[in-house]
Amino acid sequence: MKPEYEYNLCMKIILAGGGGQVGVILARAFASPEHELVVLTRGATDSGAHPRRVHWDGKTLDTWATLLDGADVLINLAGRSVNRRYNGANREAILKS
């Protein structure tokens, strides 16, 4: 029996700050021909690769901001890494990031 409805599960997924350890793992998990995956990164960019890697700094509006239009999912991993000693200075930097 054929299903009554067909669902289009294609999503546009933006991974902000996706160049770190968690971002790389999530990018692998979401990488599929059905999804449009864009990784916003301060590192190296490559618009021809999948996932597409786009440069951003998180402070300045640039062409990367237009990529947010029509996004189904935005995962924000930007900010100070939490993989460090929890002293006063690092806690403050994490909270401010």
MMTF fields as JSON, N, C-alpha, C and O atoms, coordinates in Angstrom:
{
  "mmtfVersion": "1.0.0",
  "mmtfProducer": "UNKNOWN",
  "numBonds": 387,
  "numAtoms": 388,
  "numGroups": 97,
  "numChains": 1,
  "numModels": 1,
  "chainsPerModel": [1],
  "groupsPerChain": [97],
  "chainIdList": ["A"],
  "bondAtomList": [4, 2, 8, 6, 12, 10, 16, 14, 20, 18, 24, 22, 28, 26, 32, 30, 36, 34, 40, 38, 44, 42, 48, 46, 52, 50, 56, 54, 60, 58, 64, 62, 68, 66, 72, 70, 76, 74, 80, 78, 84, 82, 88, 86, 92, 90, 96, 94, 100, 98, 104, 102, 108, 106, 112, 110, 116, 114, 120, 118, 124, 122, 128, 126, 132, 130, 136, 134, 140, 138, 144, 142, 148, 146, 152, 150, 156, 154, 160, 158, 164, 162, 168, 166, 172, 170, 176, 174, 180, 178, 184, 182, 188, 186, 192, 190, 196, 194, 200, 198, 204, 202, 208, 206, 212, 210, 216, 214, 220, 218, 224, 222, 228, 226, 232, 230, 236, 234, 240, 238, 244, 242, 248, 246, 252, 250, 256, 254, 260, 258, 264, 262, 268, 266, 272, 270, 276, 274, 280, 278, 284, 282, 288, 286, 292, 290, 296, 294, 300, 298, 304, 302, 308, 306, 312, 310, 316, 314, 320, 318, 324, 322, 328, 326, 332, 330, 336, 334, 340, 338, 344, 342, 348, 346, 352, 350, 356, 354, 360, 358, 364, 362, 368, 366, 372, 370, 376, 374, 380, 378, 384, 382],
  "bondOrderList": [1, 1, 1, 1, 1, 1, 1, 1, 1, 1, 1, 1, 1, 1, 1, 1, 1, 1, 1, 1, 1, 1, 1, 1, 1, 1, 1, 1, 1, 1, 1, 1, 1, 1, 1, 1, 1, 1, 1, 1, 1, 1, 1, 1, 1, 1, 1, 1, 1, 1, 1, 1, 1, 1, 1, 1, 1, 1, 1, 1, 1, 1, 1, 1, 1, 1, 1, 1, 1, 1, 1, 1, 1, 1, 1, 1, 1, 1, 1, 1, 1, 1, 1, 1, 1, 1, 1, 1, 1, 1, 1, 1, 1, 1, 1, 1],
  "groupList": [{"groupName": "MET", "atomNameList": ["N", "CA", "C", "O"], "elementList": ["N", "C", "C", "O"], "formalChargeList": [0, 0, 0, 0], "bondAtomList": [1, 0, 2, 1, 3, 2], "bondOrderList": [1, 1, 2], "singleLetterCode": "M", "chemCompType": "L-PEPTIDE LINKING"}, {"groupName": "LYS", "atomNameList": ["N", "CA", "C", "O"], "elementList": ["N", "C", "C", "O"], "formalChargeList": [0, 0, 0, 0], "bondAtomList": [1, 0, 2, 1, 3, 2], "bondOrderList": [1, 1, 2], "singleLetterCode": "K", "chemCompType": "L-PEPTIDE LINKING"}, {"groupName": "PRO", "atomNameList": ["N", "CA", "C", "O"], "elementList": ["N", "C", "C", "O"], "formalChargeList": [0, 0, 0, 0], "bondAtomList": [1, 0, 2, 1, 3, 2], "bondOrderList": [1, 1, 2], "singleLetterCode": "P", "chemCompType": "L-PEPTIDE LINKING"}, {"groupName": "GLU", "atomNameList": ["N", "CA", "C", "O"], "elementList": ["N", "C", "C", "O"], "formalChargeList": [0, 0, 0, 0], "bondAtomList": [1, 0, 2, 1, 3, 2], "bondOrderList": [1, 1, 2], "singleLetterCode": "E", "chemCompType": "L-PEPTIDE LINKING"}, {"groupName": "TYR", "atomNameList": ["N", "CA", "C", "O"], "elementList": ["N", "C", "C", "O"], "formalChargeList": [0, 0, 0, 0], "bondAtomList": [1, 0, 2, 1, 3, 2], "bondOrderList": [1, 1, 2], "singleLetterCode": "Y", "chemCompType": "L-PEPTIDE LINKING"}, {"groupName": "ASN", "atomNameList": ["N", "CA", "C", "O"], "elementList": ["N", "C", "C", "O"], "formalChargeList": [0, 0, 0, 0], "bondAtomList": [1, 0, 2, 1, 3, 2], "bondOrderList": [1, 1, 2], "singleLetterCode": "N", "chemCompType": "L-PEPTIDE LINKING"}, {"groupName": "LEU", "atomNameList": ["N", "CA", "C", "O"], "elementList": ["N", "C", "C", "O"], "formalChargeList": [0, 0, 0, 0], "bondAtomList": [1, 0, 2, 1, 3, 2], "bondOrderList": [1, 1, 2], "singleLetterCode": "L", "chemCompType": "L-PEPTIDE LINKING"}, {"groupName": "CYS", "atomNameList": ["N", "CA", "C", "O"], "elementList": ["N", "C", "C", "O"], "formalChargeList": [0, 0, 0, 0], "bondAtomList": [1, 0, 2, 1, 3, 2], "bondOrderList": [1, 1, 2], "singleLetterCode": "C", "chemCompType": "L-PEPTIDE LINKING"}, {"groupName": "ILE", "atomNameList": ["N", "CA", "C", "O"], "elementList": ["N", "C", "C", "O"], "formalChargeList": [0, 0, 0, 0], "bondAtomList": [1, 0, 2, 1, 3, 2], "bondOrderList": [1, 1, 2], "singleLetterCode": "I", "chemCompType": "L-PEPTIDE LINKING"}, {"groupName": "ALA", "atomNameList": ["N", "CA", "C", "O"], "elementList": ["N", "C", "C", "O"], "formalChargeList": [0, 0, 0, 0], "bondAtomList": [1, 0, 2, 1, 3, 2], "bondOrderList": [1, 1, 2], "singleLetterCode": "A", "chemCompType": "L-PEPTIDE LINKING"}, {"groupName": "GLY", "atomNameList": ["N", "CA", "C", "O"], "elementList": ["N", "C", "C", "O"], "formalChargeList": [0, 0, 0, 0], "bondAtomList": [1, 0, 2, 1, 3, 2], "bondOrderList": [1, 1, 2], "singleLetterCode": "G", "chemCompType": "PEPTIDE LINKING"}, {"groupName": "GLN", "atomNameList": ["N", "CA", "C", "O"], "elementList": ["N", "C", "C", "O"], "formalChargeList": [0, 0, 0, 0], "bondAtomList": [1, 0, 2, 1, 3, 2], "bondOrderList": [1, 1, 2], "singleLetterCode": "Q", "chemCompType": "L-PEPTIDE LINKING"}, {"groupName": "VAL", "atomNameList": ["N", "CA", "C", "O"], "elementList": ["N", "C", "C", "O"], "formalChargeList": [0, 0, 0, 0], "bondAtomList": [1, 0, 2, 1, 3, 2], "bondOrderList": [1, 1, 2], "singleLetterCode": "V", "chemCompType": "L-PEPTIDE LINKING"}, {"groupName": "ARG", "atomNameList": ["N", "CA", "C", "O"], "elementList": ["N", "C", "C", "O"], "formalChargeList": [0, 0, 0, 0], "bondAtomList": [1, 0, 2, 1, 3, 2], "bondOrderList": [1, 1, 2], "singleLetterCode": "R", "chemCompType": "L-PEPTIDE LINKING"}, {"groupName": "PHE", "atomNameList": ["N", "CA", "C", "O"], "elementList": ["N", "C", "C", "O"], "formalChargeList": [0, 0, 0, 0], "bondAtomList": [1, 0, 2, 1, 3, 2], "bondOrderList": [1, 1, 2], "singleLetterCode": "F", "chemCompType": "L-PEPTIDE LINKING"}, {"groupName": "SER", "atomNameList": ["N", "CA", "C", "O"], "elementList": ["N", "C", "C", "O"], "formalChargeList": [0, 0, 0, 0], "bondAtomList": [1, 0, 2, 1, 3, 2], "bondOrderList": [1, 1, 2], "singleLetterCode": "S", "chemCompType": "L-PEPTIDE LINKING"}, {"groupName": "HIS", "atomNameList": ["N", "CA", "C", "O"], "elementList": ["N", "C", "C", "O"], "formalChargeList": [0, 0, 0, 0], "bondAtomList": [1, 0, 2, 1, 3, 2], "bondOrderList": [1, 1, 2], "singleLetterCode": "H", "chemCompType": "L-PEPTIDE LINKING"}, {"groupName": "THR", "atomNameList": ["N", "CA", "C", "O"], "elementList": ["N", "C", "C", "O"], "formalChargeList": [0, 0, 0, 0], "bondAtomList": [1, 0, 2, 1, 3, 2], "bondOrderList": [1, 1, 2], "singleLetterCode": "T", "chemCompType": "L-PEPTIDE LINKING"}, {"groupName": "ASP", "atomNameList": ["N", "CA", "C", "O"], "elementList": ["N", "C", "C", "O"], "formalChargeList": [0, 0, 0, 0], "bondAtomList": [1, 0, 2, 1, 3, 2], "bondOrderList": [1, 1, 2], "singleLetterCode": "D", "chemCompType": "L-PEPTIDE LINKING"}, {"groupName": "TRP", "atomNameList": ["N", "CA", "C", "O"], "elementList": ["N", "C", "C", "O"], "formalChargeList": [0, 0, 0, 0], "bondAtomList": [1, 0, 2, 1, 3, 2], "bondOrderList": [1, 1, 2], "singleLetterCode": "W", "chemCompType": "L-PEPTIDE LINKING"}],
  "groupTypeList": [0, 1, 2, 3, 4, 3, 4, 5, 6, 7, 0, 1, 8, 8, 6, 9, 10, 10, 10, 10, 11, 12, 10, 12, 8, 6, 9, 13, 9, 14, 9, 15, 2, 3, 16, 3, 6, 12, 12, 6, 17, 13, 10, 9, 17, 18, 15, 10, 9, 16, 2, 13, 13, 12, 16, 19, 18, 10, 1, 17, 6, 18, 17, 19, 9, 17, 6, 6, 18, 10, 9, 18, 12, 6, 8, 5, 6, 9, 10, 13, 15, 12, 5, 13, 13, 4, 5, 10, 9, 5, 13, 3, 9, 8, 6, 1, 15],
  "groupIdList": [1, 2, 3, 4, 5, 6, 7, 8, 9, 10, 11, 12, 13, 14, 15, 16, 17, 18, 19, 20, 21, 22, 23, 24, 25, 26, 27, 28, 29, 30, 31, 32, 33, 34, 35, 36, 37, 38, 39, 40, 41, 42, 43, 44, 45, 46, 47, 48, 49, 50, 51, 52, 53, 54, 55, 56, 57, 58, 59, 60, 61, 62, 63, 64, 65, 66, 67, 68, 69, 70, 71, 72, 73, 74, 75, 76, 77, 78, 79, 80, 81, 82, 83, 84, 85, 86, 87, 88, 89, 90, 91, 92, 93, 94, 95, 96, 97],
  "secStructList": [7, 7, 7, 1, 7, 7, 7, 7, 7, 7, 7, 3, 3, 3, 3, 3, 6, 6, 6, 1, 2, 2, 2, 2, 2, 2, 2, 2, 2, 2, 7, 7, 6, 6, 1, 3, 3, 3, 3, 3, 3, 1, 1, 7, 7, 5, 6, 6, 1, 1, 1, 3, 3, 3, 3, 7, 7, 1, 1, 1, 7, 7, 4, 4, 4, 4, 4, 4, 6, 6, 7, 1, 3, 3, 3, 3, 7, 7, 1, 1, 7, 1, 7, 1, 7, 7, 7, 2, 2, 2, 2, 2, 2, 2, 2, 2, 7],
  "xCoordList": [0.841, 0.0, 0.887, 1.843, 0.573, 1.341, 0.881, -0.317, 1.829, 1.406, 0.546, 0.73, -0.388, -1.305, -0.568, -0.895, 0.423, 1.173, 2.645, 3.154, 3.308, 4.76, 5.333, 4.846, 6.356, 6.966, 8.295, 9.099, 8.521, 9.796, 10.629, 10.36, 11.623, 12.433, 13.694, 14.58, 13.782, 14.928, 14.923, 13.93, 16.03, 16.125, 17.349, 18.344, 17.25, 18.394, 18.891, 18.187, 20.111, 20.683, 21.902, 22.817, 21.913, 23.052, 23.742, 23.098, 25.034, 25.836, 26.815, 27.886, 26.449, 27.298, 28.376, 28.087, 29.622, 30.725, 30.959, 31.348, 30.724, 30.776, 32.14, 32.238, 33.199, 34.532, 35.196, 36.285, 34.565, 35.141, 34.814, 34.238, 35.189, 35.037, 33.581, 33.308, 32.657, 31.249, 30.676, 29.893, 31.059, 30.553, 30.919, 30.1, 32.128, 32.574, 31.741, 31.368, 31.456, 30.651, 29.219, 28.649, 28.638, 27.277, 27.222, 26.264, 28.232, 28.253, 28.263, 27.587, 29.021, 29.027, 27.652, 27.199, 26.998, 25.69, 24.621, 23.732, 24.7, 23.697, 24.044, 23.2, 25.27, 25.699, 24.918, 25.015, 24.15, 23.396, 22.969, 22.792, 22.802, 22.377, 20.999, 20.667, 20.191, 18.844, 18.849, 17.92, 19.88, 19.915, 20.895, 21.922, 20.556, 21.507, 22.16, 21.515, 23.431, 24.152, 25.196, 26.026, 25.149, 26.105, 26.793, 26.129, 28.12, 28.91, 29.498, 30.269, 29.129, 29.722, 30.962, 30.888, 32.099, 33.358, 34.307, 34.222, 35.204, 36.263, 37.466, 38.411, 37.426, 38.532, 38.431, 37.826, 39.034, 39.074, 37.672, 36.835, 37.439, 36.131, 36.267, 37.328, 35.174, 35.143, 33.694, 32.938, 33.304, 31.907, 31.531, 30.345, 32.52, 32.219, 32.076, 31.641, 32.434, 32.398, 31.025, 30.205, 30.788, 29.583, 30.046, 30.657, 29.81, 28.994, 29.738, 30.968, 28.955, 29.498, 30.035, 29.353, 31.247, 31.872, 31.999, 32.605, 31.418, 31.364, 32.019, 31.761, 32.869, 33.566, 32.604, 31.755, 32.761, 32.021, 32.843, 33.774, 32.495, 33.148, 32.137, 32.527, 30.859, 29.831, 29.491, 28.558, 30.233, 30.002, 29.556, 28.732, 30.108, 29.875, 28.868, 29.04, 27.81, 26.873, 27.557, 28.121, 27.497, 28.127, 27.23, 26.073, 27.753, 26.937, 26.482, 25.479, 27.183, 26.773, 25.385, 24.664, 25.001, 23.711, 22.543, 21.488, 22.721, 21.64, 21.388, 20.306, 22.37, 22.204, 21.199, 20.661, 20.943, 19.99, 18.548, 17.675, 18.294, 16.938, 16.478, 17.174, 15.329, 14.748, 15.353, 15.046, 16.217, 16.814, 15.759, 14.932, 15.798, 14.911, 15.494, 14.769, 16.828, 17.511, 18.751, 19.499, 18.962, 20.193, 20.752, 20.112, 21.95, 22.628, 23.802, 24.7, 23.797, 24.835, 25.843, 25.549, 27.029, 28.12, 29.232, 30.309, 28.969, 29.993, 30.241, 29.357, 31.424, 31.773, 33.002, 33.591, 33.355, 34.532, 34.343, 33.275, 35.354, 35.293, 35.107, 35.706, 34.283, 34.082, 35.057, 35.05, 35.886, 36.855, 38.129, 39.181, 38.006, 39.14, 38.865, 37.757, 39.862, 39.694, 38.665, 38.629, 37.844, 36.795, 37.287, 36.9, 38.143, 38.542, 37.722, 36.943, 37.892, 37.097, 37.222, 36.218, 38.433, 38.652, 37.996, 37.367, 38.139, 37.526, 36.013, 35.334, 35.474, 34.008, 33.482, 32.474, 34.157, 33.747, 33.816, 32.903, 34.888, 35.034, 33.952, 33.438, 33.604, 32.541, 31.22, 30.498, 30.891, 29.617, 29.529, 28.464, 30.624, 30.611, 30.614, 30.225, 31.046, 31.123, 29.744, 29.597],
  "yCoordList": [-1.181, 0.0, 1.245, 1.334, 2.179, 3.413, 4.43, 4.557, 5.161, 6.169, 7.25, 7.605, 7.753, 8.777, 10.091, 10.794, 10.414, 11.662, 11.349, 10.386, 12.161, 12.073, 13.305, 14.416, 13.111, 14.206, 14.568, 13.696, 15.858, 16.353, 16.689, 17.681, 15.883, 16.08, 16.888, 16.96, 17.494, 18.318, 19.568, 20.295, 19.808, 20.964, 21.8, 21.292, 23.078, 23.979, 24.139, 24.673, 23.67, 23.649, 24.56, 24.408, 25.505, 26.407, 26.014, 25.893, 25.819, 25.441, 26.583, 26.642, 27.483, 28.633, 28.204, 27.592, 28.531, 28.095, 26.608, 25.934, 26.101, 24.663, 24.099, 22.949, 24.868, 24.37, 23.662, 23.11, 23.666, 23.03, 21.556, 20.97, 20.964, 19.535, 19.075, 18.114, 19.728, 19.351, 19.651, 18.863, 20.787, 21.169, 20.171, 19.874, 19.656, 18.68, 17.402, 16.809, 16.988, 15.775, 16.001, 15.14, 17.153, 17.449, 17.569, 17.109, 18.178, 18.315, 16.943, 16.733, 16.012, 14.659, 14.011, 13.308, 14.249, 13.644, 14.196, 13.46, 15.487, 16.121, 16.073, 16.382, 15.69, 15.679, 14.628, 13.43, 15.104, 14.211, 15.009, 16.224, 14.342, 15.06, 15.699, 16.633, 15.199, 15.748, 17.1, 17.889, 17.374, 18.606, 19.615, 19.249, 20.878, 21.952, 22.325, 22.896, 22.002, 22.238, 23.315, 23.208, 24.363, 25.465, 25.605, 25.75, 25.563, 25.733, 27.134, 27.478, 27.949, 29.281, 29.125, 28.633, 29.546, 29.298, 30.484, 31.249, 30.629, 31.628, 31.042, 31.757, 29.738, 29.044, 29.05, 29.94, 28.037, 27.923, 27.712, 27.044, 28.292, 28.171, 27.424, 27.405, 26.817, 26.11, 26.018, 25.19, 26.866, 26.91, 25.728, 25.475, 24.999, 23.876, 22.555, 21.566, 22.526, 21.275, 21.066, 21.983, 19.866, 19.583, 19.037, 17.968, 19.665, 20.864, 22.111, 22.178, 23.077, 24.372, 25.099, 25.188, 25.616, 26.337, 27.805, 28.133, 28.691, 30.117, 30.877, 30.6, 31.837, 32.631, 33.615, 34.227, 33.745, 34.748, 35.112, 34.395, 36.232, 36.577, 36.701, 36.923, 36.564, 36.608, 37.999, 38.17, 38.992, 40.369, 41.278, 42.174, 41.033, 41.902, 41.266, 40.125, 42.016, 41.515, 41.554, 42.572, 40.446, 40.321, 39.41, 39.183, 38.898, 38.044, 36.776, 36.187, 36.332, 35.136, 35.303, 34.319, 36.531, 36.763, 36.388, 35.983, 36.52, 36.162, 34.657, 34.212, 33.881, 32.428, 32.0, 30.895, 32.867, 32.535, 32.562, 31.927, 33.298, 33.366, 31.98, 31.282, 31.596, 30.313, 29.11, 27.973, 29.342, 28.207, 27.516, 28.17, 26.201, 25.417, 25.218, 25.13, 25.15, 24.883, 25.772, 25.896, 26.39, 27.125, 26.586, 26.675, 26.025, 25.521, 26.445, 26.562, 27.103, 28.066, 27.449, 27.225, 27.18, 26.627, 27.651, 27.321, 28.883, 29.926, 30.298, 30.191, 30.722, 31.181, 30.463, 29.61, 30.832, 30.275, 28.79, 28.369, 28.013, 26.581, 26.34, 27.029, 25.371, 25.019, 23.927, 23.508, 23.472, 22.432, 23.056, 23.068, 23.566, 24.189, 24.208, 23.896, 24.569, 24.627, 25.691, 26.769, 25.379, 26.308, 27.212, 27.061, 28.143, 29.167, 30.424, 30.457, 31.435, 32.654, 33.314, 33.725, 33.42, 34.088, 33.31, 33.908, 31.984, 31.187, 31.185, 31.238, 31.124, 31.191, 32.51, 32.537, 33.579, 34.905, 34.957, 35.472, 34.429, 34.446, 33.602, 33.986, 32.463, 31.611, 32.343, 32.354, 32.954, 33.66, 34.85, 35.116, 35.559, 36.729, 36.339, 37.137, 35.127, 34.736, 34.398, 34.046],
  "zCoordList": [0.0, 0.0, 0.0, 0.77, -0.845, -0.988, 0.064, 0.313, 0.686, 1.674, 1.024, -0.14, 1.803, 1.306, 1.018, 0.062, 1.846, 1.693, 1.545, 2.119, 0.781, 0.691, 1.357, 1.15, 2.147, 2.875, 2.251, 1.921, 2.092, 1.618, 2.849, 3.528, 3.137, 4.331, 4.057, 4.907, 2.88, 2.543, 3.42, 3.475, 4.098, 4.985, 4.633, 4.118, 4.922, 4.841, 6.273, 7.129, 6.522, 7.865, 7.895, 7.086, 8.825, 9.016, 10.313, 11.355, 10.246, 11.402, 11.674, 11.071, 12.578, 12.899, 13.885, 14.914, 13.557, 14.407, 14.26, 15.214, 13.072, 12.841, 12.524, 12.095, 12.72, 12.423, 13.579, 13.423, 14.733, 15.915, 16.01, 15.094, 17.137, 17.341, 17.216, 16.497, 17.887, 17.831, 16.452, 15.921, 15.866, 14.552, 13.467, 12.597, 13.507, 12.514, 12.625, 11.613, 13.846, 14.058, 13.569, 12.898, 13.901, 13.44, 11.923, 11.3, 11.324, 9.866, 9.206, 8.199, 9.766, 9.23, 9.364, 8.461, 10.491, 10.732, 9.795, 9.367, 9.474, 8.618, 7.135, 6.294, 6.804, 5.405, 4.631, 4.895, 3.681, 2.812, 1.596, 1.68, 0.475, -0.734, -0.586, -1.317, 0.359, 0.539, 1.243, 1.072, 2.028, 2.813, 2.219, 1.647, 2.368, 2.058, 3.381, 4.26, 3.518, 4.761, 4.531, 3.628, 5.361, 5.27, 6.614, 7.641, 6.618, 7.826, 7.802, 6.906, 8.798, 8.938, 9.805, 10.931, 9.27, 9.953, 9.814, 8.853, 10.773, 10.662, 9.947, 9.615, 9.712, 9.067, 7.556, 6.959, 6.949, 5.489, 4.924, 5.53, 3.759, 3.121, 1.801, 1.176, 1.403, 0.132, -0.308, 0.2, -1.251, -1.67, -2.561, -2.774, -3.084, -3.959, -3.231, -3.82, -1.963, -1.198, -0.574, -0.525, -0.104, 0.683, 2.016, 2.024, 3.112, 3.227, 2.763, 2.777, 2.358, 1.928, 3.149, 4.169, 3.051, 4.165, 3.772, 2.752, 4.594, 4.298, 5.45, 6.622, 5.097, 6.114, 6.791, 6.143, 8.095, 8.864, 10.089, 10.458, 10.72, 11.98, 13.118, 14.264, 12.822, 13.859, 14.35, 15.135, 13.899, 14.35, 13.203, 13.389, 12.025, 10.88, 9.93, 9.503, 9.601, 8.597, 7.244, 6.842, 6.563, 5.253, 4.42, 4.773, 3.336, 2.472, 3.18, 2.776, 4.222, 4.954, 5.567, 5.73, 5.907, 6.562, 5.658, 6.146, 4.347, 3.421, 3.406, 3.022, 3.818, 3.863, 4.923, 4.858, 5.901, 6.953, 6.458, 7.05, 5.369, 4.813, 4.391, 3.653, 4.853, 4.467, 5.158, 4.8, 6.153, 6.865, 7.722, 8.357, 7.729, 8.576, 9.961, 10.952, 10.015, 11.276, 11.356, 10.386, 12.522, 12.8, 14.105, 15.153, 14.029, 15.22, 15.477, 14.644, 16.631, 16.952, 17.906, 19.08, 17.388, 18.193, 18.387, 18.883, 17.998, 18.083, 19.543, 20.393, 19.793, 21.137, 21.659, 20.995, 22.846, 23.511, 23.786, 24.231, 23.529, 23.802, 25.296, 26.122, 25.633, 27.044, 27.478, 28.635, 26.56, 26.865, 27.443, 26.804, 28.652, 29.344, 30.834, 31.27, 31.61, 33.072, 33.44, 32.846, 34.41, 34.83, 35.956, 37.115, 35.586, 36.546, 36.262, 35.309, 37.068, 36.928, 35.564, 34.982, 35.052, 33.76, 32.615, 31.742, 32.613, 31.541, 31.633, 30.608, 32.833, 32.986, 32.431, 31.725, 32.747, 32.257, 30.729, 30.084, 30.156, 28.694, 28.018, 26.967, 28.609, 28.05, 28.078, 27.08, 29.195, 29.322, 28.366, 27.81, 28.173, 27.281, 25.815, 24.963, 25.509, 24.093, 23.571, 22.401]
}
